[in-house]
Amino acid sequence: MTQPLYEAPSLDGIMPDLLFAQNLPSIVCSLVLDPQPGELVIDMCSSPGGKTNHIATLMQNKVCLLFRS
């Protein structure tokens, strides 16, 4: 991506315990993976955990996640 899809205000420091901003390519990789509830997913680069959290959400929290940060 060379141009933003839309302008958005900075979320830096706003509700850090509730929000975790991700860019579109980070979300697309979870969608391409298409994880299904009950599958085993190994995340080899999980720090800070945004993609891991997105994968668990897509799997309705019925997931076995192994991760290494």
N, C-alpha and C positions, 0 to 999 in steps of 0.2 A: 504494500500500500504506500502510495506516495502522497495522497491527499486524504485528509480526514473525511469521513462520511457526513459528519455534522459537528458543529461546535458545541462543546459542553463545558460547563464550569468545572473548575478543579474541585475534586472531592478530598484532596489531601488534608488529613486531620479532622474530617467531618465524620462523626460516628465511627471511629476506627474499629470498634467492637462489633458493629453491625454490617458495615459495607466493605466489600473487597472488590475494587474496580479491576476489570480485565479488558484487554483489547480484543478486537474481533478475531485475530488469528489464534489467540489462546482458547477461545470458545470453539472455534471451528474444529480444532484437533479432537476435542471431546466428542463432537457431533459425528465426525468421520469415523471415529473408533466405534460408535454406536454400541456402547456397553449395555448389556441386558441384566436385569435383576438376577442375582445368584451366581454370576460369573466371577472369576478371579481376575483382578486387574493388578498389575505390577507397575508402579510409577517409579522410574529410576532417577527422576530429577524433581522431587516433590516440594522443594523449598521455594516459596513460602506456603504452597499447598492450594493455590487457587484452582488449578486444573483438577487436582485430586478431589477437592470439594465439589466442583462442577460434575465430575464423573459420578460421585456418590449421589448427587441430586438426580442425575439422569437415571440412575439405577434404583431410585426410590428408597435409598438407604438400605437396600437388600444387597449388600456387597461385601466381598472379602477383598480389602485393599492392602497391599503390601507396598510400603513406600520407603524410600531412602532419601534423606535430605542432605 
